[in-house]
Structure formats: structure tokens, C-alpha cells
Amino acid sequence: MTIPSATVSRLVTYLRILEELELSEVRHTSSGDLAERAQVTAFQVRKDLTYVGRHGTRGKGYTVAVLKREIIRVLGLNQRWKVVIVGMGRLGHAIANFPVAAEYQFEYAGLFDVDPNVVGTSVGGLPIRHMSGLPKFVSEQGVDMAFLTVPPERAQAAAEQLVQAGIYSILNFAPIVLRPPAPQDEKEISKTREHHNVTVENVDFLAGMKRLAYYTRRPSGPEAEDI
């Protein structure tokens, strides 16, 4: 079953809300409550949760722990995912030291860079390896995804290296729109199209700050309505 991308994003939001409710020792919730907290409609919540299964009870709503467990299952967060970080500058260091990732079954398996001043050092107990060793490492360790934290001018080439090494899921932190990389080997191209779509998720801090700049400077009075 393929879940629409927008629905996956909302399921992630619902999961965060359920975790907050659980921490507050709230045992039951409703589609209306989830909708208000997620800033969507109750109809949208019920529609999204059809992908999770029927776990609500009329008049009582959803059991927080059960719904949380089922969303975790649907999102694939009940299994361990091996992750490599490519680009060990300040951002790469910060992400490598981010403690919450392990709670969601994300295991940092390897760290990579090309800077000779960085390669051979370690972060969080993991050695930083040279990118030339990436294909062998991915094959031996069964890596599932990569976090890309390189400068923007190197991001496309690094993404292509990742795909050629067999990593098809990339979280891109570089402020650049990546062209979806594709394996060069014809057999691998066929295999990828059939089984492994290359997925790139972009985390663009600069884009977020630019949007904030617009809303921060925008007049709030009647004079703002110029169309």
C-alpha cells in the first residue's frame, strides 16, 4: 500500500502529538483533538488514519498508546535503520551528536568526508572515513539512508556517489535543489526503477528563514491588502 507523501507528513505530525499526549499521561484522544493540534480538519485526520487501520472506538476515540504504536509500524519506525552522514563540518558534527535519533531506530553507522584534516578523526565514537571507501562500507554494513551535509557546490556529486554506492534515501541539508540521481549501470538502473526509487528529502534552513523574513516584515493592517 502506497501512502501519499502529504499523508506521510501528517502521520509524522500525529505521531509527535501522540508522544506529547503520552508524556502528559493522556490515554485517549479524538480526531477533533488531533485535528486542532495538527491544524487540519477532523475529516482529514480520519481519512489519514484509514491508512493506519481502524483503531478508534465510537464515543471514546483513539487509545493514544495503540494509535502511536500503529503509526510507528506504518512509518517503519519499528525497525532499525542504518544511516551514514556525508560531510563532517559543523552541521555534520551536530547531527552526529543529536541524541534523539536513536529513539526512532536510526543508527549512525558511519561518517564520511574528503577533507584529509578531518578523515581519521572521530565523532561520538565513530571514525570519519574517506568517501572512497563508501561503496564497500555500504555493501558490508547494509546502510539504508544518508544525511547529506556538504557545501552546496558539492551536494549533487555527493548525492550521485551515494546512489552509486547503493543508498537510495537521502536527507539533504545543502541549500540546493538536487537532481534525482540515478545509477549509471544499466542493470542497476532497471533494479532501481523496479525496487528502489531514489528519494530525496530536503531540509533547507535558508528557505525557512527567507519565509520568516517575509512574514516578519509584512504589514498586518489594512494597508497590507493591496490585491
MDAnalysis code that builds the backbone (N, CA, C; Angstrom):
import MDAnalysis as mda
import numpy as np

u = mda.Universe.empty(681, n_residues=227, atom_resindex=np.repeat(np.arange(227), 3), trajectory=True)
u.add_TopologyAttr("name", ["N", "CA", "C"] * 227)
u.add_TopologyAttr("resid", np.arange(1, 228))
u.add_TopologyAttr("resname", ["MET", "THR", "ILE", "PRO", "SER", "ALA", "THR", "VAL", "SER", "ARG", "LEU", "VAL", "THR", "TYR", "LEU", "ARG", "ILE", "LEU", "GLU", "GLU", "LEU", "GLU", "LEU", "SER", "GLU", "VAL", "ARG", "HIS", "THR", "SER", "SER", "GLY", "ASP", "LEU", "ALA", "GLU", "ARG", "ALA", "GLN", "VAL", "THR", "ALA", "PHE", "GLN", "VAL", "ARG", "LYS", "ASP", "LEU", "THR", "TYR", "VAL", "GLY", "ARG", "HIS", "GLY", "THR", "ARG", "GLY", "LYS", "GLY", "TYR", "THR", "VAL", "ALA", "VAL", "LEU", "LYS", "ARG", "GLU", "ILE", "ILE", "ARG", "VAL", "LEU", "GLY", "LEU", "ASN", "GLN", "ARG", "TRP", "LYS", "VAL", "VAL", "ILE", "VAL", "GLY", "MET", "GLY", "ARG", "LEU", "GLY", "HIS", "ALA", "ILE", "ALA", "ASN", "PHE", "PRO", "VAL", "ALA", "ALA", "GLU", "TYR", "GLN", "PHE", "GLU", "TYR", "ALA", "GLY", "LEU", "PHE", "ASP", "VAL", "ASP", "PRO", "ASN", "VAL", "VAL", "GLY", "THR", "SER", "VAL", "GLY", "GLY", "LEU", "PRO", "ILE", "ARG", "HIS", "MET", "SER", "GLY", "LEU", "PRO", "LYS", "PHE", "VAL", "SER", "GLU", "GLN", "GLY", "VAL", "ASP", "MET", "ALA", "PHE", "LEU", "THR", "VAL", "PRO", "PRO", "GLU", "ARG", "ALA", "GLN", "ALA", "ALA", "ALA", "GLU", "GLN", "LEU", "VAL", "GLN", "ALA", "GLY", "ILE", "TYR", "SER", "ILE", "LEU", "ASN", "PHE", "ALA", "PRO", "ILE", "VAL", "LEU", "ARG", "PRO", "PRO", "ALA", "PRO", "GLN", "ASP", "GLU", "LYS", "GLU", "ILE", "SER", "LYS", "THR", "ARG", "GLU", "HIS", "HIS", "ASN", "VAL", "THR", "VAL", "GLU", "ASN", "VAL", "ASP", "PHE", "LEU", "ALA", "GLY", "MET", "LYS", "ARG", "LEU", "ALA", "TYR", "TYR", "THR", "ARG", "ARG", "PRO", "SER", "GLY", "PRO", "GLU", "ALA", "GLU", "ASP", "ILE"])
u.atoms.positions = np.array([
    [0.839, -1.192, 0.000],
    [0.000, 0.000, 0.000],
    [0.882, 1.253, 0.000],
    [0.691, 2.104, -0.987],
    [1.437, 3.342, -1.086],
    [0.641, 4.481, -0.453],
    [1.259, 5.169, 0.498],
    [0.605, 6.285, 1.173],
    [1.068, 7.579, 0.536],
    [0.160, 8.490, 0.211],
    [0.561, 9.775, -0.375],
    [1.561, 10.520, 0.506],
    [2.474, 11.234, -0.146],
    [3.524, 11.945, 0.569],
    [2.970, 12.913, 1.609],
    [1.918, 13.650, 1.242],
    [1.336, 14.614, 2.186],
    [0.768, 13.910, 3.410],
    [0.200, 12.724, 3.204],
    [-0.350, 11.956, 4.317],
    [0.762, 11.465, 5.230],
    [1.873, 11.026, 4.631],
    [3.014, 10.585, 5.439],
    [3.480, 11.725, 6.340],
    [3.544, 12.929, 5.783],
    [3.973, 14.092, 6.578],
    [3.019, 14.344, 7.737],
    [1.715, 14.207, 7.478],
    [0.748, 14.421, 8.564],
    [0.823, 13.305, 9.594],
    [1.076, 12.075, 9.173],
    [1.215, 10.978, 10.128],
    [2.388, 11.228, 11.065],
    [3.459, 11.799, 10.523],
    [4.607, 12.157, 11.368],
    [4.195, 13.203, 12.397],
    [3.367, 14.159, 11.975],
    [2.866, 15.180, 12.907],
    [1.979, 14.550, 13.967],
    [1.073, 13.653, 13.563],
    [0.198, 12.989, 14.530],
    [1.031, 12.202, 15.545],
    [2.100, 11.566, 15.079],
    [2.956, 10.801, 15.983],
    [3.569, 11.703, 17.039],
    [4.048, 12.867, 16.613],
    [4.624, 13.814, 17.584],
    [3.581, 14.241, 18.607],
    [2.365, 14.494, 18.143],
    [1.283, 14.902, 19.048],
    [0.967, 13.786, 20.032],
    [0.893, 12.563, 19.546],
    [0.593, 11.418, 20.418],
    [1.673, 11.229, 21.467],
    [2.919, 11.465, 21.086],
    [4.017, 11.363, 22.053],
    [3.878, 12.428, 23.140],
    [3.477, 13.626, 22.734],
    [3.262, 14.691, 23.715],
    [2.111, 14.344, 24.650],
    [1.035, 13.775, 24.092],
    [-0.108, 13.374, 24.923],
    [0.299, 12.278, 25.900],
    [1.098, 11.345, 25.418],
    [1.536, 10.244, 26.282],
    [2.387, 10.765, 27.433],
    [3.248, 11.729, 27.138],
    [4.078, 12.318, 28.193],
    [3.226, 13.040, 29.227],
    [2.073, 13.553, 28.779],
    [1.144, 14.234, 29.689],
    [0.166, 13.258, 30.340],
    [0.394, 11.951, 30.104],
    [-0.428, 10.875, 30.683],
    [-1.877, 10.938, 30.206],
    [-2.066, 11.431, 28.984],
    [-3.388, 11.411, 28.361],
    [-3.543, 10.068, 27.660],
    [-4.596, 9.336, 27.979],
    [-4.740, 7.974, 27.458],
    [-5.601, 7.880, 26.204],
    [-6.499, 8.823, 26.026],
    [-7.388, 8.780, 24.869],
    [-7.435, 10.143, 24.183],
    [-7.643, 10.103, 22.876],
    [-7.789, 11.336, 22.107],
    [-8.832, 11.106, 21.021],
    [-9.181, 12.151, 20.322],
    [-10.198, 12.068, 19.282],
    [-9.674, 12.673, 17.992],
    [-10.372, 12.435, 16.903],
    [-9.973, 13.032, 15.631],
    [-10.052, 14.555, 15.717],
    [-11.040, 15.069, 16.463],
    [-11.171, 16.506, 16.629],
    [-10.002, 17.092, 17.383],
    [-9.576, 16.412, 18.443],
    [-8.443, 16.893, 19.233],
    [-7.163, 16.853, 18.407],
    [-6.938, 15.745, 17.697],
    [-5.755, 15.639, 16.846],
    [-5.774, 16.708, 15.760],
    [-6.978, 16.945, 15.204],
    [-7.112, 17.941, 14.142],
    [-6.749, 19.332, 14.635],
    [-7.234, 19.680, 15.820],
    [-6.945, 21.002, 16.381],
    [-5.461, 21.182, 16.631],
    [-4.834, 20.141, 17.169],
    [-3.405, 20.229, 17.486],
    [-2.550, 20.245, 16.216],
    [-2.998, 19.528, 15.179],
    [-2.242, 19.439, 13.931],
    [-2.621, 20.532, 12.937],
    [-3.665, 21.323, 13.294],
    [-4.152, 22.407, 12.446],
    [-4.635, 21.896, 11.085],
    [-5.420, 20.802, 11.146],
    [-6.104, 20.274, 9.968],
    [-7.553, 20.020, 10.379],
    [-8.350, 19.458, 9.475],
    [-9.741, 19.150, 9.817],
    [-9.855, 17.754, 10.400],
    [-10.928, 17.525, 11.162],
    [-11.169, 16.196, 11.716],
    [-11.386, 15.182, 10.598],
    [-12.026, 15.629, 9.519],
    [-12.214, 14.747, 8.360],
    [-10.869, 14.302, 7.803],
    [-9.915, 15.235, 7.727],
    [-8.587, 14.899, 7.210],
    [-7.893, 13.892, 8.109],
    [-8.018, 14.074, 9.421],
    [-7.414, 13.128, 10.358],
    [-7.984, 11.733, 10.143],
    [-9.309, 11.630, 10.087],
    [-9.935, 10.316, 9.911],
    [-9.525, 9.684, 8.584],
    [-9.428, 10.498, 7.541],
    [-9.012, 9.988, 6.236],
    [-7.576, 9.475, 6.289],
    [-6.693, 10.243, 6.924],
    [-5.288, 9.833, 7.034],
    [-5.146, 8.535, 7.831],
    [-5.947, 8.414, 8.888],
    [-5.806, 7.245, 9.761],
    [-6.388, 5.978, 9.156],
    [-7.086, 6.095, 8.012],
    [-7.536, 4.873, 7.337],
    [-6.340, 4.077, 6.825],
    [-5.208, 4.748, 6.611],
    [-4.000, 4.046, 6.184],
    [-3.358, 3.288, 7.341],
    [-3.733, 3.650, 8.543],
    [-3.168, 3.013, 9.735],
    [-4.015, 1.824, 10.163],
    [-5.320, 1.872, 9.890],
    [-6.239, 0.821, 10.315],
    [-7.307, 1.397, 11.219],
    [-8.310, 0.618, 11.501],
    [-9.414, 1.085, 12.335],
    [-9.100, 0.805, 13.803],
    [-8.671, 1.845, 14.493],
    [-8.276, 1.681, 15.893],
    [-9.061, 2.606, 16.821],
    [-10.037, 3.312, 16.274],
    [-10.849, 4.193, 17.109],
    [-12.121, 3.496, 17.571],
    [-12.689, 4.008, 18.651],
    [-13.947, 3.472, 19.197],
    [-14.958, 4.607, 19.263],
    [-16.161, 4.353, 18.732],
    [-17.181, 5.386, 18.725],
    [-17.480, 5.855, 20.153],
    [-17.445, 7.163, 20.356],
    [-17.730, 7.726, 21.663],
    [-16.530, 7.797, 22.587],
    [-15.462, 7.073, 22.237],
    [-14.280, 7.069, 23.101],
    [-13.040, 7.583, 22.374],
    [-13.062, 7.495, 21.065],
    [-11.927, 7.983, 20.286],
    [-10.819, 6.953, 20.160],
    [-9.597, 7.437, 20.180],
    [-8.426, 6.578, 19.969],
    [-7.652, 6.408, 21.276],
    [-7.184, 5.200, 21.512],
    [-6.260, 4.970, 22.613],
    [-4.888, 5.454, 22.174],
    [-4.339, 6.405, 22.898],
    [-3.101, 7.061, 22.495],
    [-1.980, 6.057, 22.242],
    [-1.766, 5.134, 23.168],
    [-0.665, 4.175, 23.048],
    [-0.834, 3.273, 21.831],
    [-2.067, 2.845, 21.562],
    [-2.321, 1.950, 20.430],
    [-2.118, 2.684, 19.113],
    [-2.674, 3.888, 19.005],
    [-2.536, 4.646, 17.766],
    [-1.073, 5.009, 17.519],
    [-0.367, 5.366, 18.562],
    [1.053, 5.664, 18.430],
    [1.808, 4.444, 17.903],
    [1.526, 3.285, 18.479],
    [2.201, 2.053, 18.053],
    [1.926, 1.751, 16.582],
    [0.683, 1.940, 16.151],
    [0.321, 1.616, 14.773],
    [0.918, 2.595, 13.771],
    [0.988, 3.873, 14.135],
    [1.631, 4.839, 13.239],
    [3.118, 4.539, 13.128],
    [3.744, 4.186, 14.228],
    [5.154, 3.796, 14.205],
    [5.361, 2.618, 13.263],
    [4.449, 1.653, 13.318],
    [4.550, 0.476, 12.445],
    [4.410, 0.867, 10.976],
    [3.400, 1.682, 10.670],
    [3.158, 2.071, 9.282],
    [4.320, 2.893, 8.724],
    [4.909, 3.746, 9.546],
    [6.024, 4.575, 9.099],
    [7.337, 3.799, 9.024],
    [7.344, 2.587, 9.537],
    [8.561, 1.795, 9.506],
    [9.538, 2.134, 10.611],
    [9.043, 2.778, 11.659],
    [9.909, 3.179, 12.757],
    [10.039, 2.102, 13.829],
    [9.501, 0.914, 13.535],
    [9.649, -0.199, 14.465],
    [10.799, -1.112, 14.046],
    [11.594, -0.689, 13.091],
    [12.775, -1.439, 12.690],
    [13.965, -0.501, 12.647],
    [15.152, -1.073, 12.769],
    [16.356, -0.245, 12.833],
    [16.807, 0.140, 11.433],
    [17.178, 1.415, 11.277],
    [17.678, 1.934, 10.016],
    [19.106, 2.401, 10.193],
    [19.990, 1.931, 9.330],
    [21.392, 2.343, 9.388],
    [21.603, 3.577, 8.516],
    [22.271, 4.578, 9.107],
    [22.435, 5.873, 8.455],
    [23.913, 6.235, 8.387],
    [24.320, 6.817, 7.257],
    [25.645, 7.431, 7.184],
    [25.476, 8.938, 7.044],
    [26.426, 9.673, 7.561],
    [26.448, 11.133, 7.414],
    [27.613, 11.486, 6.505],
    [27.324, 12.200, 5.440],
    [28.352, 12.602, 4.479],
    [28.553, 14.110, 4.586],
    [29.746, 14.501, 4.988],
    [30.058, 15.910, 5.207],
    [30.160, 16.188, 6.693],
    [31.382, 16.142, 7.216],
    [31.548, 16.263, 8.658],
    [32.104, 17.622, 9.063],
    [31.414, 18.676, 8.606],
    [31.685, 20.017, 9.111],
    [30.900, 20.233, 10.387],
    [30.600, 21.489, 10.696],
    [29.897, 21.787, 11.953],
    [28.515, 21.143, 12.001],
    [27.778, 21.221, 10.874],
    [26.441, 20.634, 10.855],
    [26.502, 19.130, 10.972],
    [27.439, 18.512, 10.268],
    [27.592, 17.064, 10.368],
    [27.909, 16.624, 11.782],
    [28.767, 17.388, 12.458],
    [29.088, 17.088, 13.861],
    [27.841, 17.208, 14.732],
    [27.079, 18.271, 14.519],
    [25.889, 18.492, 15.344],
    [24.885, 17.363, 15.172],
    [24.682, 16.934, 13.934],
    [23.724, 15.854, 13.680],
    [24.233, 14.539, 14.259],
    [25.529, 14.296, 14.134],
    [26.102, 13.053, 14.663],
    [25.937, 12.968, 16.172],
    [25.898, 14.131, 16.827],
    [25.751, 14.163, 18.285],
    [24.309, 14.349, 18.735],
    [23.370, 14.334, 17.771],
    [21.957, 14.522, 18.105],
    [21.439, 13.266, 18.796],
    [20.996, 13.360, 20.043],
    [20.704, 12.148, 20.822],
    [19.372, 11.474, 20.516],
    [18.424, 12.193, 19.923],
    [17.073, 11.660, 19.793],
    [16.950, 10.644, 18.662],
    [17.843, 10.689, 17.691],
    [17.719, 9.813, 16.519],
    [17.603, 8.341, 16.904],
    [18.394, 7.916, 17.886],
    [18.382, 6.509, 18.278],
    [17.034, 6.068, 18.836],
    [16.276, 7.005, 19.396],
    [14.970, 6.649, 19.945],
    [13.999, 6.203, 18.857],
    [14.268, 6.611, 17.617],
    [13.406, 6.248, 16.488],
    [14.060, 5.208, 15.587],
    [14.996, 4.442, 16.142],
    [15.634, 3.334, 15.438],
    [16.591, 3.777, 14.325],
    [17.045, 5.047, 14.365],
    [18.044, 5.489, 13.403],
    [19.425, 5.312, 14.023],
    [20.220, 4.441, 13.429],
    [21.554, 4.144, 13.954],
    [22.609, 4.761, 13.046],
    [23.428, 5.627, 13.602],
    [24.522, 6.185, 12.826],
    [25.595, 5.106, 12.653],
    [25.740, 4.641, 11.414],
    [26.660, 3.533, 11.157],
    [28.027, 4.019, 10.709],
    [28.082, 5.173, 10.019],
    [29.358, 5.643, 9.513],
    [29.334, 7.125, 9.207],
    [30.511, 7.744, 9.257],
    [30.683, 9.165, 8.966],
    [31.712, 9.297, 7.847],
    [31.434, 10.196, 6.880],
    [32.306, 10.292, 5.712],
    [32.605, 11.740, 5.351],
    [33.816, 11.939, 4.802],
    [34.244, 13.253, 4.337],
    [35.407, 13.036, 3.367],
    [35.861, 14.117, 2.734],
    [37.022, 14.026, 1.836],
    [38.187, 14.869, 2.345],
    [37.954, 15.693, 3.356],
    [38.992, 16.578, 3.894],
    [40.025, 15.754, 4.652],
    [41.292, 15.774, 4.212],
    [42.326, 14.990, 4.905],
    [42.541, 15.421, 6.354],
    [42.150, 16.661, 6.671],
    [42.287, 17.126, 8.048],
    [41.188, 16.578, 8.959],
    [40.141, 16.040, 8.337],
    [39.001, 15.514, 9.090],
    [38.998, 13.995, 9.114],
    [39.338, 13.400, 7.961],
    [39.354, 11.938, 7.861],
    [40.349, 11.360, 8.864],
    [39.909, 10.361, 9.610],
    [40.761, 9.737, 10.620],
    [40.449, 10.183, 12.029],
    [39.769, 11.328, 12.151],
    [39.309, 11.754, 13.477],
    [37.993, 11.039, 13.773],
    [37.408, 11.296, 14.909],
    [36.171, 10.600, 15.272],
    [35.182, 11.565, 15.914],
    [33.907, 11.210, 15.798],
    [32.818, 11.960, 16.414],
    [31.867, 10.959, 17.050],
    [31.590, 11.154, 18.325],
    [30.670, 10.248, 19.006],
    [31.125, 8.805, 18.992],
    [32.421, 8.597, 18.955],
    [32.950, 7.239, 18.955],
    [33.044, 6.600, 17.578],
    [32.592, 7.303, 16.520],
    [32.664, 6.772, 15.167],
    [33.794, 7.438, 14.395],
    [34.627, 6.672, 13.709],
    [35.692, 7.283, 12.912],
    [35.126, 7.922, 11.654],
    [35.741, 9.012, 11.224],
    [35.357, 9.647, 9.963],
    [36.191, 9.015, 8.852],
    [35.497, 8.428, 7.878],
    [36.149, 7.710, 6.787],
    [36.162, 8.553, 5.517],
    [37.044, 8.171, 4.602],
    [37.099, 8.861, 3.314],
    [35.996, 8.348, 2.403],
    [35.468, 9.232, 1.561],
    [34.370, 8.867, 0.671],
    [34.734, 7.733, -0.278],
    [35.999, 7.557, -0.554],
    [36.403, 6.481, -1.461],
    [36.034, 5.101, -0.916],
    [35.878, 5.008, 0.389],
    [35.528, 3.723, 0.999],
    [34.043, 3.518, 1.171],
    [33.226, 4.468, 0.660],
    [31.774, 4.390, 0.864],
    [31.133, 3.150, 0.242],
    [31.400, 2.816, -1.037],
    [30.723, 1.654, -1.629],
    [30.945, 0.358, -0.851],
    [32.173, 0.101, -0.456],
    [32.468, -1.116, 0.299],
    [31.776, -1.094, 1.649],
    [31.788, 0.061, 2.307],
    [31.153, 0.186, 3.620],
    [29.655, -0.069, 3.529],
    [29.012, 0.525, 2.524],
    [27.563, 0.354, 2.344],
    [27.224, -1.105, 2.102],
    [28.020, -1.762, 1.269],
    [27.784, -3.170, 0.956],
    [27.944, -4.052, 2.182],
    [28.969, -3.778, 2.979],
    [29.245, -4.617, 4.141],
    [28.287, -4.357, 5.295],
    [27.875, -3.090, 5.460],
    [27.074, -2.715, 6.623],
    [25.571, -2.706, 6.351],
    [25.171, -2.769, 5.078],
    [23.744, -2.716, 4.765],
    [23.120, -1.381, 5.128],
    [23.745, -0.290, 4.680],
    [23.272, 1.055, 5.009],
    [21.963, 1.347, 4.278],
    [21.033, 1.988, 4.963],
    [19.702, 2.269, 4.410],
    [19.539, 3.677, 3.874],
    [20.149, 4.658, 4.530],
    [19.934, 6.048, 4.129],
    [21.137, 6.900, 4.499],
    [21.147, 8.125, 3.946],
    [22.267, 9.027, 4.210],
    [21.765, 10.420, 4.515],
    [22.482, 11.107, 5.398],
    [22.269, 12.523, 5.653],
    [23.381, 13.268, 4.931],
    [23.003, 14.195, 4.066],
    [23.971, 14.902, 3.238],
    [24.165, 16.315, 3.781],
    [25.351, 16.592, 4.320],
    [25.618, 17.883, 4.961],
    [26.858, 18.541, 4.365],
    [27.004, 18.434, 3.070],
    [28.166, 19.005, 2.387],
    [27.832, 20.402, 1.880],
    [28.840, 21.204, 1.481],
    [28.562, 22.515, 0.872],
    [27.725, 22.353, -0.393],
    [26.927, 23.355, -0.743],
    [26.004, 23.219, -1.877],
    [26.677, 22.863, -3.198],
    [27.894, 23.377, -3.424],
    [28.567, 23.101, -4.689],
    [29.018, 21.644, -4.818],
    [29.029, 20.928, -3.704],
    [29.444, 19.521, -3.735],
    [28.269, 18.554, -3.570],
    [27.081, 19.095, -3.339],
    [25.947, 18.249, -2.969],
    [25.529, 17.298, -4.085],
    [25.427, 17.788, -5.321],
    [24.967, 16.936, -6.415],
    [25.918, 15.760, -6.643],
    [27.205, 16.049, -6.676],
    [28.186, 14.980, -6.882],
    [28.159, 13.979, -5.737],
    [28.021, 14.478, -4.514],
    [27.969, 13.585, -3.352],
    [26.717, 12.712, -3.397],
    [25.593, 13.297, -3.796],
    [24.348, 12.525, -3.903],
    [24.497, 11.418, -4.937],
    [25.156, 11.723, -6.047],
    [25.363, 10.708, -7.078],
    [26.271, 9.592, -6.573],
    [27.272, 9.945, -5.776],
    [28.131, 8.933, -5.170],
    [27.329, 8.020, -4.240],
    [26.423, 8.612, -3.494],
    [25.600, 7.824, -2.579],
    [24.746, 6.816, -3.331],
    [24.108, 7.257, -4.398],
    [23.255, 6.357, -5.168],
    [24.078, 5.258, -5.824],
    [25.247, 5.614, -6.373],
    [26.104, 4.603, -6.974],
    [26.571, 3.585, -5.946],
    [26.679, 4.016, -4.685],
    [27.087, 3.103, -3.608],
    [25.933, 2.227, -3.136],
    [24.707, 2.556, -3.567],
    [23.554, 1.735, -3.194],
    [22.646, 2.342, -2.155],
    [22.789, 3.653, -1.896],
    [21.913, 4.334, -0.945],
    [20.896, 5.146, -1.741],
    [19.610, 4.831, -1.557],
    [18.562, 5.449, -2.368],
    [17.672, 6.415, -1.578],
    [17.967, 6.589, -0.300],
    [17.197, 7.515, 0.534],
    [18.160, 8.547, 1.117],
    [17.943, 9.817, 0.767],
    [18.881, 10.871, 1.133],
    [18.137, 12.025, 1.797],
    [18.612, 12.424, 2.969],
    [18.116, 13.628, 3.632],
    [19.136, 14.726, 3.356],
    [18.757, 15.669, 2.509],
    [19.687, 16.687, 2.031],
    [19.573, 17.971, 2.840],
    [20.665, 18.367, 3.491],
    [20.706, 19.606, 4.263],
    [21.358, 20.743, 3.481],
    [21.881, 20.459, 2.296],
    [22.512, 21.512, 1.497],
    [21.431, 22.383, 0.864],
    [21.625, 23.714, 0.870],
    [20.609, 24.627, 0.317],
    [20.651, 24.644, -1.207],
    [20.303, 23.508, -1.800],
    [20.319, 23.378, -3.249],
    [19.290, 22.319, -3.635],
    [18.644, 22.519, -4.773],
    [17.692, 21.530, -5.266],
    [18.466, 20.472, -6.042],
    [18.470, 19.253, -5.529],
    [19.217, 18.181, -6.173],
    [18.425, 17.590, -7.334],
    [19.113, 17.289, -8.418],
    [18.504, 16.489, -9.475],
    [18.502, 15.052, -8.993],
    [17.377, 14.336, -9.100],
    [17.336, 12.950, -8.614],
    [18.429, 12.112, -9.263],
    [19.403, 11.666, -8.492],
    [20.491, 10.872, -9.073],
    [19.973, 9.510, -9.525],
    [20.644, 8.915, -10.505],
    [20.285, 7.580, -10.983],
    [21.555, 6.769, -11.159],
    [21.524, 5.471, -10.846],
    [22.706, 4.624, -11.050],
    [23.116, 4.622, -12.520],
    [24.416, 4.499, -12.768],
    [24.910, 4.512, -14.136],
    [24.839, 3.144, -14.784],
    [24.996, 2.101, -14.003],
    [24.963, 0.755, -14.548],
    [23.550, 0.399, -14.995],
    [23.388, -0.128, -16.206],
    [22.064, -0.405, -16.758],
    [21.279, -1.391, -15.900],
    [21.946, -2.401, -15.395],
    [21.263, -3.379, -14.550],
    [20.783, -2.720, -13.270],
    [21.628, -1.853, -12.731],
    [21.244, -1.165, -11.504],
    [20.107, -0.189, -11.753],
    [20.101, 0.454, -12.947],
    [19.014, 1.359, -13.282],
    [17.696, 0.601, -13.315],
    [17.710, -0.563, -13.962],
    [16.490, -1.376, -14.040],
    [16.049, -1.803, -12.657],
    [17.009, -2.212, -11.854],
    [16.701, -2.661, -10.495],
    [16.133, -1.511, -9.672],
    [16.739, -0.344, -9.830],
    [16.298, 0.813, -9.054],
    [14.876, 1.201, -9.408],
    [14.562, 1.251, -10.685],
    [13.235, 1.653, -11.096],
    [12.180, 0.666, -10.630],
    [12.581, -0.595, -10.517],
    [11.606, -1.602, -10.132],
    [11.456, -1.688, -8.619],
    [12.552, -1.539, -7.908],
    [12.533, -1.812, -6.466],
    [12.962, -0.628, -5.593],
    [13.779, 0.262, -6.122],
    [14.387, 1.282, -5.278],
    [14.275, 2.663, -5.904],
    [13.174, 3.322, -5.721],
    [13.082, 4.698, -6.175],
    [14.000, 5.567, -5.329],
    [14.736, 6.445, -5.983],
    [15.611, 7.352, -5.250],
    [14.757, 8.446, -4.635],
    [14.844, 8.582, -3.321],
    [14.038, 9.564, -2.598],
    [14.958, 10.579, -1.935],
    [14.714, 11.859, -2.216],
    [15.483, 12.933, -1.596],
    [14.540, 13.829, -0.810],
    [14.794, 13.968, 0.482],
    [14.067, 14.910, 1.329],
    [14.990, 16.090, 1.608],
    [14.485, 17.300, 1.396],
    [15.313, 18.488, 1.574],
    [14.994, 19.203, 2.884],
    [16.035, 19.536, 3.624],
    [15.903, 20.346, 4.834],
    [16.645, 21.644, 4.558],
    [15.899, 22.696, 4.243],
    [16.515, 23.956, 3.814],
    [16.283, 25.046, 4.864],
    [17.282, 25.276, 5.711],
    [17.171, 26.289, 6.753],
    [17.027, 27.689, 6.155],
    [17.783, 27.945, 5.072],
    [17.745, 29.273, 4.464],
    [16.371, 29.591, 3.897],
    [15.732, 28.592, 3.285],
    [14.384, 28.807, 2.750],
    [13.424, 29.152, 3.877],
    [13.569, 28.477, 4.999],
    [12.719, 28.761, 6.146],
    [12.931, 30.173, 6.670],
    [14.185, 30.605, 6.732],
    [14.474, 31.951, 7.214],
    [13.955, 33.013, 6.243],
    [14.026, 32.714, 4.939],
    [13.503, 33.663, 3.945],
    [11.997, 33.817, 4.084],
    [11.292, 32.701, 4.333],
    [9.844, 32.795, 4.542],
    [9.539, 33.585, 5.806],
    [10.334, 33.351, 6.864],
    [10.136, 34.104, 8.104],
    [10.360, 35.597, 7.879],
    [11.360, 35.935, 7.060],
    [11.635, 37.345, 6.773],
    [10.416, 38.010, 6.145],
    [9.759, 37.301, 5.233],
    [8.572, 37.851, 4.586],
    [7.474, 38.112, 5.601],
    [7.186, 37.112, 6.441],
    [6.094, 37.269, 7.396],
    [6.444, 38.267, 8.494],
    [7.740, 38.416, 8.794],
    [8.159, 39.352, 9.827],
    [8.013, 40.801, 9.357],
    [8.327, 41.058, 8.112],
    [8.274, 42.427, 7.601],
    [6.912, 42.797, 7.045],
    [6.039, 41.817, 6.823],
    [4.764, 42.098, 6.165],
    [3.853, 42.916, 7.088],
    [3.298, 44.046, 6.601],
    [2.365, 44.822, 7.422],
    [1.152, 43.991, 7.795],
    [0.619, 44.233, 8.979],
    [-0.521, 43.440, 9.454],
    [-1.843, 44.199, 9.326],
    [-1.797, 45.479, 8.998],
    [-3.010, 46.274, 8.925],
    [-3.671, 46.221, 7.567],
    [-4.749, 47.017, 7.378],
    [-5.486, 47.032, 6.115],
    [-4.610, 47.415, 4.921],
    [-3.528, 48.186, 5.191],
    [-2.689, 48.621, 4.097],
    [-1.967, 47.462, 3.437],
    [-1.920, 46.291, 4.121],
    [-1.248, 45.135, 3.550],
    [-2.055, 44.518, 2.427],
    [-3.357, 44.765, 2.390],
    [-4.218, 44.173, 1.375],
    [-4.180, 45.011, 0.112],
    [-3.203, 44.738, -0.752],
    [-3.053, 45.533, -1.961],
    [-3.562, 44.832, -3.202],
    [-4.151, 43.650, -3.042],
    [-4.736, 42.955, -4.189],
    [-6.104, 42.448, -3.804],
])
